[in-house]
Amino acid sequence: MAENVIGNVEQQRMYASVKDIADLDAPIYRIFPLWFFEECLRIKHITLIRPHTWEDPLEVVGDAIAVNGWADKQVVINQDLPPVFAQCWSATAESDTLLRAYSRVDKDTHFRRNTSPRYEGVQVRTTTRKLIRALMEKAKGSPHGKCYIGTVRYIPHNEILQGIANTIRSHGIDAFREPDVRADLLFLKRQAFQHEAEVRLLYFCNESCADNLFRVPIDPNELFDEITFDPRLELFEQREREAVARSLGYKGPIRESDLYQRIILQVSLDRDSN
């Protein structure tokens, strides 16, 4: 896996690998449901979760593989791999597709107020450098593990499956116990998801863990460079959301998106144009 390493000699047992990201300070984005975002401001954590809780079935294809012919029998491997936790971000600054995929707005027909406020979107902007530093700081006090952040590569379904098979043939049935090998797989997705332009944050824990969550302490005012409330909201609702965010301690910039702003086009014609 081609990578840059963030760390130093004193951090030999815990360091971060960065895959396919040329500029650590380029902006990346995530759409939080409103109640997740406000909870983040309250408790000052972001949360990584286990990929097997996601809807894409290919995220767990490596977790149980039947291998034929190993010691003249069939064995099922990868059923007890060390836990991995992940969080998804995007290099895309503004996307109707992502907004509708990761949030919901249902407006009352009379007052135009959103009837599902907890699920409306809040887009947060940060950088790769800030994210990986927060994760590394958390990992220092956690069971020994390894941190990764990288750009997801989108390839055909059959190439992902063939790559898994080739890895096992080349490196044996314990190949995916190696974090670098397993991270390579988690940085692959099918082409149907390429609109996400995903940047993925990963933490591999070297010890068993019953929890499905890995909470990373943050200072929202340091991690979040900018936030944008759901552009489908009416202006009065956006102002309400801003007031709550400020009351919860957020001091950074709040951007207003014109993604769904109505435009009245005015064209002036010279009298001689007809």
C-alpha positions as a Python dict, from the first residue, in 0.01 Angstrom:
ca = {
    (1, 'M'): (0, 0, 0),
    (2, 'A'): (155, 328, -112),
    (3, 'E'): (142, 562, 185),
    (4, 'N'): (278, 857, 371),
    (5, 'V'): (337, 802, 741),
    (6, 'I'): (249, 1057, 1007),
    (7, 'G'): (442, 996, 1321),
    (8, 'N'): (792, 981, 1466),
    (9, 'V'): (1034, 739, 1622),
    (10, 'E'): (865, 769, 1962),
    (11, 'Q'): (535, 656, 1809),
    (12, 'Q'): (657, 330, 1658),
    (13, 'R'): (375, 131, 1813),
    (14, 'M'): (102, 367, 1696),
    (15, 'Y'): (125, 568, 1380),
    (16, 'A'): (-99, 679, 1098),
    (17, 'S'): (-90, 580, 734),
    (18, 'V'): (-223, 817, 470),
    (19, 'K'): (-324, 664, 137),
    (20, 'D'): (-366, 849, -194),
    (21, 'I'): (-404, 1197, -41),
    (22, 'A'): (-163, 1449, -190),
    (23, 'D'): (-263, 1751, 21),
    (24, 'L'): (-330, 1692, 390),
    (25, 'D'): (-478, 2041, 422),
    (26, 'A'): (-728, 2017, 135),
    (27, 'P'): (-1089, 2047, 258),
    (28, 'I'): (-1302, 1738, 315),
    (29, 'Y'): (-1668, 1724, 413),
    (30, 'R'): (-1920, 1517, 604),
    (31, 'I'): (-2299, 1548, 632),
    (32, 'F'): (-2421, 1486, 987),
    (33, 'P'): (-2788, 1450, 1080),
    (34, 'L'): (-2873, 1754, 1291),
    (35, 'W'): (-2912, 1563, 1616),
    (36, 'F'): (-2571, 1391, 1565),
    (37, 'F'): (-2411, 1728, 1499),
    (38, 'E'): (-2564, 1892, 1806),
    (39, 'E'): (-2466, 1591, 2018),
    (40, 'C'): (-2111, 1628, 1884),
    (41, 'L'): (-2107, 1988, 2008),
    (42, 'R'): (-2241, 1881, 2347),
    (43, 'I'): (-2010, 1587, 2420),
    (44, 'K'): (-1716, 1697, 2201),
    (45, 'H'): (-1668, 1362, 2030),
    (46, 'I'): (-1686, 1221, 1680),
    (47, 'T'): (-1777, 854, 1653),
    (48, 'L'): (-1629, 582, 1435),
    (49, 'I'): (-1841, 271, 1385),
    (50, 'R'): (-1784, -82, 1261),
    (51, 'P'): (-1826, -116, 882),
    (52, 'H'): (-2049, -422, 922),
    (53, 'T'): (-2327, -188, 1041),
    (54, 'W'): (-2337, -15, 699),
    (55, 'E'): (-2585, -113, 429),
    (56, 'D'): (-2332, -201, 159),
    (57, 'P'): (-2294, -582, 185),
    (58, 'L'): (-1951, -570, 24),
    (59, 'E'): (-1813, -390, 331),
    (60, 'V'): (-1815, -725, 515),
    (61, 'V'): (-1728, -961, 231),
    (62, 'G'): (-1381, -1011, 379),
    (63, 'D'): (-1510, -1103, 725),
    (64, 'A'): (-1597, -1467, 647),
    (65, 'I'): (-1442, -1639, 345),
    (66, 'A'): (-1459, -2009, 263),
    (67, 'V'): (-1119, -2125, 135),
    (68, 'N'): (-1111, -2459, -43),
    (69, 'G'): (-804, -2679, -61),
    (70, 'W'): (-619, -2539, 239),
    (71, 'A'): (-458, -2844, 407),
    (72, 'D'): (-685, -3058, 186),
    (73, 'K'): (-1004, -2922, 339),
    (74, 'Q'): (-1233, -2620, 340),
    (75, 'V'): (-1172, -2359, 609),
    (76, 'V'): (-1369, -2043, 687),
    (77, 'I'): (-1134, -1758, 764),
    (78, 'N'): (-1158, -1402, 902),
    (79, 'Q'): (-1443, -1475, 1145),
    (80, 'D'): (-1251, -1341, 1445),
    (81, 'L'): (-1051, -1054, 1300),
    (82, 'P'): (-950, -770, 1536),
    (83, 'P'): (-1209, -490, 1537),
    (84, 'V'): (-1194, -203, 1291),
    (85, 'F'): (-1381, 127, 1320),
    (86, 'A'): (-1447, 376, 1041),
    (87, 'Q'): (-1598, 711, 951),
    (88, 'C'): (-1674, 841, 602),
    (89, 'W'): (-1600, 1187, 464),
    (90, 'S'): (-1607, 1324, 110),
    (91, 'A'): (-1391, 1541, -114),
    (92, 'T'): (-1709, 1683, -270),
    (93, 'A'): (-1794, 2031, -146),
    (94, 'E'): (-2161, 2033, -250),
    (95, 'S'): (-2382, 1750, -374),
    (96, 'D'): (-2757, 1713, -401),
    (97, 'T'): (-2711, 1335, -422),
    (98, 'L'): (-2511, 1311, -99),
    (99, 'L'): (-2741, 1550, 84),
    (100, 'R'): (-3049, 1345, -2),
    (101, 'A'): (-2871, 1018, 76),
    (102, 'Y'): (-2756, 1119, 425),
    (103, 'S'): (-3032, 1352, 545),
    (104, 'R'): (-3404, 1413, 515),
    (105, 'V'): (-3629, 1718, 507),
    (106, 'D'): (-4009, 1684, 508),
    (107, 'K'): (-4183, 2020, 502),
    (108, 'D'): (-4522, 2102, 648),
    (109, 'T'): (-4741, 2227, 364),
    (110, 'H'): (-4875, 2527, 558),
    (111, 'F'): (-4579, 2664, 754),
    (112, 'R'): (-4291, 2520, 547),
    (113, 'R'): (-4126, 2396, 866),
    (114, 'N'): (-3930, 2072, 855),
    (115, 'T'): (-4124, 1798, 1036),
    (116, 'S'): (-3817, 1570, 1072),
    (117, 'P'): (-3556, 1811, 1212),
    (118, 'R'): (-3334, 1549, 1376),
    (119, 'Y'): (-3257, 1397, 1034),
    (120, 'E'): (-3189, 1713, 835),
    (121, 'G'): (-2832, 1761, 721),
    (122, 'V'): (-2547, 1970, 858),
    (123, 'Q'): (-2237, 1973, 640),
    (124, 'V'): (-1907, 2006, 825),
    (125, 'R'): (-1575, 2098, 666),
    (126, 'T'): (-1233, 1997, 798),
    (127, 'T'): (-901, 1862, 665),
    (128, 'T'): (-730, 1524, 654),
    (129, 'R'): (-454, 1652, 882),
    (130, 'K'): (-695, 1764, 1154),
    (131, 'L'): (-893, 1440, 1144),
    (132, 'I'): (-597, 1205, 1163),
    (133, 'R'): (-436, 1407, 1442),
    (134, 'A'): (-755, 1380, 1649),
    (135, 'L'): (-769, 1005, 1591),
    (136, 'M'): (-401, 957, 1678),
    (137, 'E'): (-444, 1153, 2001),
    (138, 'K'): (-732, 924, 2100),
    (139, 'A'): (-539, 612, 2000),
    (140, 'K'): (-253, 700, 2238),
    (141, 'G'): (-473, 615, 2534),
    (142, 'S'): (-652, 320, 2371),
    (143, 'P'): (-556, -43, 2317),
    (144, 'H'): (-265, -47, 2076),
    (145, 'G'): (-377, -10, 1718),
    (146, 'K'): (-317, 168, 1393),
    (147, 'C'): (-479, 470, 1226),
    (148, 'Y'): (-544, 522, 856),
    (149, 'I'): (-700, 786, 638),
    (150, 'G'): (-727, 758, 262),
    (151, 'T'): (-912, 816, -60),
    (152, 'V'): (-1147, 536, -156),
    (153, 'R'): (-1085, 381, -499),
    (154, 'Y'): (-1387, 272, -704),
    (155, 'I'): (-1347, -41, -914),
    (156, 'P'): (-1576, -311, -1064),
    (157, 'H'): (-1736, -561, -826),
    (158, 'N'): (-1553, -860, -974),
    (159, 'E'): (-1215, -689, -936),
    (160, 'I'): (-1271, -646, -564),
    (161, 'L'): (-1357, -1014, -523),
    (162, 'Q'): (-1065, -1124, -741),
    (163, 'G'): (-832, -904, -540),
    (164, 'I'): (-940, -1078, -218),
    (165, 'A'): (-876, -1418, -374),
    (166, 'N'): (-534, -1312, -503),
    (167, 'T'): (-437, -1177, -162),
    (168, 'I'): (-519, -1508, 8),
    (169, 'R'): (-333, -1707, -257),
    (170, 'S'): (-26, -1485, -223),
    (171, 'H'): (-15, -1429, 154),
    (172, 'G'): (-208, -1719, 307),
    (173, 'I'): (-523, -1751, 512),
    (174, 'D'): (-403, -1509, 780),
    (175, 'A'): (-339, -1226, 533),
    (176, 'F'): (-626, -1006, 655),
    (177, 'R'): (-499, -1010, 1014),
    (178, 'E'): (-239, -764, 891),
    (179, 'P'): (-388, -411, 923),
    (180, 'D'): (-221, -284, 604),
    (181, 'V'): (-377, -564, 399),
    (182, 'R'): (-719, -520, 551),
    (183, 'A'): (-702, -142, 506),
    (184, 'D'): (-630, -191, 136),
    (185, 'L'): (-960, -378, 108),
    (186, 'L'): (-1153, -115, 303),
    (187, 'F'): (-1027, 155, 67),
    (188, 'L'): (-1205, -18, -224),
    (189, 'K'): (-1570, 27, -321),
    (190, 'R'): (-1786, -56, -618),
    (191, 'Q'): (-1825, 195, -899),
    (192, 'A'): (-2194, 244, -810),
    (193, 'F'): (-2075, 451, -514),
    (194, 'Q'): (-1818, 667, -692),
    (195, 'H'): (-2035, 980, -664),
    (196, 'E'): (-1941, 983, -293),
    (197, 'A'): (-1573, 1072, -364),
    (198, 'E'): (-1513, 919, -22),
    (199, 'V'): (-1227, 983, 217),
    (200, 'R'): (-1229, 716, 486),
    (201, 'L'): (-1096, 731, 841),
    (202, 'L'): (-1000, 392, 994),
    (203, 'Y'): (-881, 266, 1330),
    (204, 'F'): (-768, -94, 1377),
    (205, 'C'): (-764, -213, 1737),
    (206, 'N'): (-514, -487, 1823),
    (207, 'E'): (-727, -619, 2108),
    (208, 'S'): (-1080, -753, 2137),
    (209, 'C'): (-1357, -497, 2179),
    (210, 'A'): (-1725, -562, 2239),
    (211, 'D'): (-1831, -205, 2160),
    (212, 'N'): (-1949, -112, 1811),
    (213, 'L'): (-1845, 251, 1864),
    (214, 'F'): (-1507, 422, 1894),
    (215, 'R'): (-1543, 776, 2026),
    (216, 'V'): (-1274, 1031, 1947),
    (217, 'P'): (-1253, 1345, 2165),
    (218, 'I'): (-1240, 1671, 1967),
    (219, 'D'): (-1265, 2044, 2007),
    (220, 'P'): (-1535, 2132, 1750),
    (221, 'N'): (-1394, 2483, 1712),
    (222, 'E'): (-1055, 2340, 1618),
    (223, 'L'): (-1170, 2047, 1403),
    (224, 'F'): (-1456, 2213, 1213),
    (225, 'D'): (-1340, 2487, 978),
    (226, 'E'): (-1695, 2568, 867),
    (227, 'I'): (-2050, 2434, 891),
    (228, 'T'): (-2347, 2465, 657),
    (229, 'F'): (-2703, 2396, 767),
    (230, 'D'): (-2938, 2213, 534),
    (231, 'P'): (-3002, 2444, 237),
    (232, 'R'): (-3355, 2306, 197),
    (233, 'L'): (-3462, 2478, 521),
    (234, 'E'): (-3649, 2805, 529),
    (235, 'L'): (-3442, 3103, 639),
    (236, 'F'): (-3613, 3129, 980),
    (237, 'E'): (-3525, 2763, 1051),
    (238, 'Q'): (-3163, 2815, 954),
    (239, 'R'): (-3145, 3104, 1199),
    (240, 'E'): (-3292, 2880, 1471),
    (241, 'R'): (-3026, 2615, 1403),
    (242, 'E'): (-2750, 2876, 1413),
    (243, 'A'): (-2871, 3002, 1750),
    (244, 'V'): (-2864, 2648, 1896),
    (245, 'A'): (-2515, 2581, 1760),
    (246, 'R'): (-2386, 2906, 1911),
    (247, 'S'): (-2549, 2822, 2245),
    (248, 'L'): (-2366, 2487, 2239),
    (249, 'G'): (-2034, 2663, 2199),
    (250, 'Y'): (-1966, 2661, 1827),
    (251, 'K'): (-1778, 2981, 1736),
    (252, 'G'): (-1666, 2911, 1380),
    (253, 'P'): (-1796, 3025, 1040),
    (254, 'I'): (-2145, 2928, 928),
    (255, 'R'): (-2180, 2919, 551),
    (256, 'E'): (-2509, 2974, 370),
    (257, 'S'): (-2560, 2755, 64),
    (258, 'D'): (-2748, 2876, -242),
    (259, 'L'): (-2795, 2523, -378),
    (260, 'Y'): (-3176, 2549, -379),
    (261, 'Q'): (-3212, 2926, -393),
    (262, 'R'): (-3474, 3046, -639),
    (263, 'I'): (-3339, 3278, -906),
    (264, 'I'): (-3527, 3546, -1095),
    (265, 'L'): (-3343, 3603, -1419),
    (266, 'Q'): (-3360, 3948, -1570),
    (267, 'V'): (-3245, 3998, -1927),
    (268, 'S'): (-3214, 4346, -2076),
    (269, 'L'): (-3247, 4382, -2448),
    (270, 'D'): (-3138, 4678, -2657),
    (271, 'R'): (-3412, 4833, -2863),
    (272, 'D'): (-3213, 4756, -3174),
    (273, 'S'): (-3183, 4385, -3093),
    (274, 'N'): (-3510, 4284, -3261),
}
